[in-house]
């Protein structure tokens, strides 16, 4: 086929897609406000699988005139049919002076400036919020303690992805306009209306129903499967803006990722996921275990052999993965290893019930008595999960001894989700009031904070769901008086709010198209303020939370 014929075919294919999205936009009630003969600013993002979106802008009087101008610009420069099309309509504009803009960049959490920015009044130099954050255009100078524009990133981005824009001479920029948009997205199969608002902008406006949760969980599962190597080790993840692989590794997170993958297999079984689980556990067993005699085992962690260490929480994460495997696959081949790791944990418990957190390896000398409270909660929870399988009273005794220390030292103040998991699990075997009280206190003081928290911190959902299930245990065991000062309705509001809000940390394609390699990250979860990091543990916590949410509220 000749180049000219291919170009004609591509233009027709694009126009067919654009027409579908155009009809969808005009069918919406909120479109009426754009019919008026006022200036309309439109952005069209052309999304592809393996490269950043191309963004084209047009400003005209009235929507249809702006649309026609936009289509003409795209026809002149587009030779490849995009996989996705996104339209953004500017809804509000706010001029700010340069000093105010610098202060705003300085005070706003990294990557949380959720407005589009125009560097002129006519929108000749205007960028969507997703372009700005997806290309790290705003950065922070630690020495001067202020935010600033990374001009190199901006100019390189213009050169490659804004065909209708000239390079910016920032010496001539005298004012800045912040703007918000209303967006619409076509993925080749379905059109979506996108959310507005300071923190939800640009993400599909669909209800959080069973089908949506299944989509997110299976997408996250697929992402983790793709990161797994033949050896069973994972690629650790990526900083998504520039598709930069994270070179570190952590066996603790390896084990907890396998645990979440087993949960996801139980939720949505696939042959590929089972293969990944088997490879990953083999890697854990052959590359990460040190046996101290015949009965005690420890997980070895670290990247530099000279700095290898034994971490309490790594033992716990491994036990959680191994016991979950035993339950889901009805195969006890890993049970002896789980018991040996539990013996290792028991050896790290001190007389007062607390645990030693970190040892040097191979000397087994003390490195850190305490590193983080997550170690304690996860360890107690892991022992409870093993006790459920083998009934060895030593694990239960160890946990109860640890809880005496947790209660005596007000560990509830840490609001750790692992402590909530463990408190709930412990009450199945020891339904004592002190454990229920601890579990309630672990979450009670943080309800408003969690409801309003701007990051998508995934363990918040896990924490609140663990409390929700423990409340059912409180009622079953006749301890209802403990709930007199606890706001159950508020807890439920927080759970549903966090489940909805966490979707802002999911790479829907309408967001992924603005990053260097969309196909790599679409369907994964990320941490916005860590350079849109999509690491294995960022995914696994979201999987665990959403699976628990689905099992609690969506199963019939």
N, C-alpha and C positions, 0 to 999 in steps of 0.2 A: 504494500500500500504506500502511495506517495506521501511525502510529508504534508503537502497541502490538503490531501484528502483526510489524513489522520487528524490534522488541525481542525478541519470542518466537523469531523465526527466527534472530537473531544469537546468542541464548542457546543454542539447540539446536546451531548450527554450532560454537560454542566448546566445548560439552560433548562433541561428537563428537571434536574434536581432543584435548581433555583426556583423554578415555577411552583414546585410542590411546597417549598418553604414559604414562598410569597403568598400562596393561597391560604396556608395555615396561619400566617401572621394576620392576614386581613379578616380571618374568621373569628378572631378573638375580640371580645368586648373592649379590652383596653386599647385596641388599635384606634378607636374613634378619635382620641385626642391628637393623633398624628395626621389626621385628614386635613385639618385647618391649614390655611395658607400662611404658615409660619416656617421659619428656618428649621430644617430637619437634618440632623447629623447621623449618618449611617456608617457602620463598619461591617465589612464582610470578611470573615476569617475562613480561608480555604485550608482545610485540615487534611494531612496525609499520614501515612502509617509510620514512615521512618525519617521524617524531617519536620522541622517546625512549620507551623501554619504561615501562609502568606496572608497579610492583612491589607485590605484596600479600604479607603475612606472616601466618602462623597458628602457634600453639604449643598442642599438646594431648598427652595421654597416648596413645601409640600412633600409628602412621603413618596408619591409616584415619581415625581421629578428626580428626587434623590435616588430612588431605586434605579431609574433608567441610567442616570449618570454612573452609578456604581457598576451596573452590568456592562456598560461600554468600556469602562476602565479595565474590568476583568478580562473581557474578550480580547483586548489589545495585548495582554501580557501572559495569559494563562494557556499553556500547551498541554498540561496534564490534568486529567479529571480528578478533582479532589474526592477523598473518601467521605469527608464531612463538610458541611457548610453551616456556619454560625453567623447570625445577623444580630448586631447590637444597635439599639436606638438610644441616643442620648436623651435622658429624661430631665436631668437637673444639672445646672452649672453653678459653680461658686468661685468667683475670682479671689485670689489671695496674693499678698505681696511676697516678695522673695524671702524676707526675714521670717514671716509667718510660715512659709513653706519649709524652710530649713528647720524651724522649731518643730513642725509637725513630723518631719522625717526623723528627727532626733528622739522625740518622745514616743513614737509608735513602735510597738514590738516588731522585730524583724519579720518582714514579708506580710505584715498585717495592715499595711496601708491599702485599703480596699476601694480606692477611687481610681478612675481614669485620670490622666493628667494631660492637659494641653499647654504647650509652651508659647501659644499665641492665641489671640482672641478669635481668630477665624478657623481654628482647628486644622490648620495646615501641618502642624507638628503635634499631633494628639495620639496618645497611646492608651489602649484599654488597660484596665487593672491587671488582667491576666498576662498581658505582654510585659508589663513592668516587673511583676514578681517572677514570672517564668524565665526572665533573662537577667535577673539580679541587677536591675538598673539602679536600685537604691541600696546603699551600703552604709556602714557605720565606721567612722574613724575613731579608733580607741584612744589615740593620743589626744586628739582635739575634742573628743567626747561629743561628737555631733554627727548627724546623718548627712550624707552627701550623694550626689548623682555620679554614678560610674560612667563617665562620658565615653570611654572606650567601648563598653558593652552596648551603649545606646547607638553609637555610630556604626558599629559592626552589625548590629541588628537591623538598622535602617538599610544598610547596603544589601543585606541578604533577604530581608523579609518584608520590606515596605517599598514596593516598586514605584509608588506614586509620591514618595517623600524624598526631599533633598536632605543632605546632611545639615545638622543644626549648628549654627554659630551661637553658642551659649553666651558669648559676650554681648549679644544683642537681645537676649531674653530679659524683658523688664517686668513681665507679670506672668502668673501661672493661673490656670483654671483647673479646679478639681471638678470632675463630673461623674455622674452615675448613669447607668444604662439599664435598659430592659432588653433581655436577650431571647433569641429563639434558635433552635438547633435541629439539624436534620442529619441523622447518622446513616442514611442510605436506605433505611427501612421505616423509621418512625420519626415524627417531628415532636419536639419537646419545647414547652414554654420554660424559661429559666427564671430562677429566683432573683429578686431584687433585694436590697438591704445591705447594711454595712458589712456583715460577716458571712452572708449566704450568697452573695452576688455571683451569678454565672453558673450556678449548679441547678440541674433539672428540678422542676417543681412538680414532683410526683409524690404520692403518699407512701409512707413507710409501711407497706403491707408485706405479707408473707413472700410474694413473688420477688419483691425488691430485695428483701434480705437474702433470699436464696441466690439472687444474682450477685450480690456483693460477696457472699461467703464463697461461692464457687469460683468467682473471679479471683479472689485472694488465694484460694487453694491452687488455682492454675498458675498464678504468679510464683508461688513458693515451689511448685513442681518444676517450673522452668528454671529456677535458680539452683536446683539440685544437680550435682555433678555425678558422674559414673561412680566415683569413689564413695559417694554418700555425703560428702561435704557440700555445703551450700556456698554459692556466691553470696557474700554477706549483704549485698544490696547496692543501691545507687543514690548519689546526689543527683536529682532528676534534672535540674536546670541545664546542666552541661553533660549529662549522661556519664558522670564520673563514678567509676566503680569504687566501693569502699573496700579497702585492702585488709582491714583488721579482721580478726576472728575471735570468737568467744564460744567455748563449749557449753557454757551455761545457757546462752541464747540458742545454741544449736539444739540442746535437749528440749528447751521449752517450746521451740518451734516445732519439733517433732510431736510434742504433746498436742499442740494446737492442730497440727495436720491430722493426727489420729481422731481428734474431735471432729474435724471437717470430714474425714472419711466416714465416720459414724453418721454424720449429717447427710452427706452426699457421696456415697462410695463410687470410686472409679478405679479401674485397674492400674492406671498410671500413678495415682496417689498411693496405692498399696505398695507398688514397686519403690517409690520414693521413701516411704516409711521404712521398708525393709532395709534399703541401702543405708539410710541415715542411722538406724539403730546399729547396724553392723559397724559403721564408722565410729559411732560412739563407743561401742564395746571394744573395738580393736585399737583405736587411736587415743582414747581418752581416759582409760581406766588404769589405776595403780592399785595393786593388791598388797596390803600390809599383812602378810601371813595368809591363812586360808579363809578367814571369816570376815575380814574387813577390807572394804574397797573405797577408793576415793577418785573423784574426777580430777584430772589434771587440766589446768586452764592456762592460757597465755599464748602469745605469738613468739616471743623471744625465749628460747630454751633457758637462757641465763636468768630469766625472770618468771619461770613457771611457778604456779601456786596452786594450792588446794583450797577451794572455796566451798564453804558449807552449802551455799545456795545451789552450786552446781550439782552436788550430790542430790539435793532435793529435786531439782529439775529433772535429773535423770530418772529418779524414782517415779516421778509423776508420769513421764513418758512410758516407762516400762510397765507400770501398773495399768495405765490406760490401754496399752497394747494388749496386755493380758485379758482385760475385760472385753475389749471390742472384738478381738480376733479369737478369743477362747483358746488361747495358746499360752501355757505357763513356762515356756522355755527361758524367758528372761526373769522369772521370779527369783531364782537363786542370786542373780546379779543385783536385783533390787534389794534383797535382804542383806547382802554384803555391803552395799552402799548405806543401808540403814544402820548397820553395825558401825560403819565409819562415822555416821552422824552421832550415834550414842557416845562414841569415844571423844567427841568434841563438846559434850555437855559438861558444864562445871557443876559443882556441888550446889550452888544457889539456883540452878535451873537454867541459867543463861548458857549460850553457846559461844565457843570460839569461832570466829568467822573466817579467818584466813591463816593458812600455814605456808611457809616456804616449801617448795619442792625441789630436790628430793630429800632435803634434810629433815622435813617435818617439824622444823622449829616454828615458834609462834611469829607471825607477821603482823596481824591485826586482831585484837580482841573483838572489835566492832567495826563494821564497814557501813552497813545500811540496814534499816529495820526490815526491808524486804526479805533479807536472808532468813530472819527468824520466822516470819509468817509462812513463807513458802516451805521451810523445813518442817514445821509442825503439820502443815497441811499434807505434805508428802507422806509423813509417817502415818497419818490417819488413813490415807488412801491405801497404804500397804496393810495396815491393820484390818481394813475391810476385807482384804483378800485372804490373808493367812491367819488372822486372829491371834497373832503373837502379842501377849500382854505387855511385853517390854516396850513396844512402840507406843501403846496407849499410856503407859506409866511415864515414858519420856516426855510425851506431849503434856500430860497433866502437870508434871514438874516444871516444864517450861512455862505453862500458863500461870502458875503461881508467881513466877518471876515477872511475866508480862503484866499481870494484874497489879502486883506490888509496885511496879515501876511505871504505872499509868501509860502503858504502850498504846492504849486507845487514842492518845493524843496524836499519834502518827497517821491515823486514818488509812492504814495500809489494807489494800484489798485482799492480800493473802491472809492477813489476820482474820478478816471477815469470813473468808472461805473456811479457814480452820475452825473458827468458833462455831460456825454452823455445823460442820462435820462432827466436831467433838460432841455436840449436844445430842447426836443420834445415839451415843453410847453412854454419855454422862449428862443427863438433862438437869444440870445444876444451875441455880439461879445466877450464880456469879459469872458463869460463862455467857449466859444470855445477856446479862447486864453489860458485860464487856463488849459483846457484839453490837449492841445498840449504841453504846457510847462511841464505838469506833466510827460510827457514821453520823450520829445525830448532829454534832456541831458543825458539820460541813455541808448541810443540805443547800442552803442559799448560795454558798460559795461555789459549789459544783454546778448548780443550775445556771449561774451567770458566767461561768468561766469561759474565756474566749478561745483557749486552745482546745483541740479535739482530744486531749489526754485520754486515751482509751481505757485505762484501768478504772476511771471513775464509774463507768457503766458496770464493770465487773463488781466493784465494791458495793454499789447500791443493790444490784441483783442478789448478791450473797445475803445482804441484810433482809431483803424482801422474803427470801426463802426461810431465813431464820425466824422471821415473825410468824410464819406458818407453824414452825416448830414450837414457838412460844405458846401459841393458842392450843396446839395439840397436847402439850404437857401441863396445862393448867397454870401458866405463869402470866396470865393476861394482865395482871396488875402492873407489870413492868411497862406496858404500853400506854399507861395513862398520861405520861408526859412526852410521848413520842408522836409526832405528826405523820401518820401513815399516808394521808392524802398528799402531803408535801413530798414524801419519799416517792410515791408513784408518779407525781408530776416530774420530779427530777429524772427518774428512770426514762420516761418517754421523751423528755427534753434532750437528754444526753444521747439516746439512741438516734434521734433525728439529727442532732447537731453534729454528731460524729461523721455524718455523711460528707461534711465539709473537708474531711481528711481522706476522702476516697477519690482516686483518679478516674472519675467518669471521663469519657472521651472528649466532652466539651471543654474540659480543663487540660487533659493530657496533650492536646494538639499544640499547645504553646511551649512545649518542652522539646529538647533536642531530639529525642528518640521516643515518640509517643507509643509505638508498639511495645517497647520494653516495659513501660510503666502502667499502661492502661489496665484498670482492674485491680491495681494494688492500693495499699493504704500508705499514707505519708505523714510526716511531721512538718508542718509549714515553717515554723521558726527555726528548724534545723536544716535550712536550705532545701526544703521539700524532700528530705531524706525518706527513702523507701527501703528500710532495712528489714531483715527477716523478723525481728522482734516487734517492729512497728506493725507488721501484718498480723503476727500471731496473737497479739493482744486484742486486736479488732475482731479477728475470727472468733476467739473465745467469748468475747462480749456479745457479739451478734448471734452466735449460736445459742448462748444462754438466754438471750432476749427472745429469740424465736421459740425456743422450747418452753418458755414461760408464758408467752402471750399469743403465739400464733398456731400452736398445735391444737388440732380439734380433738 
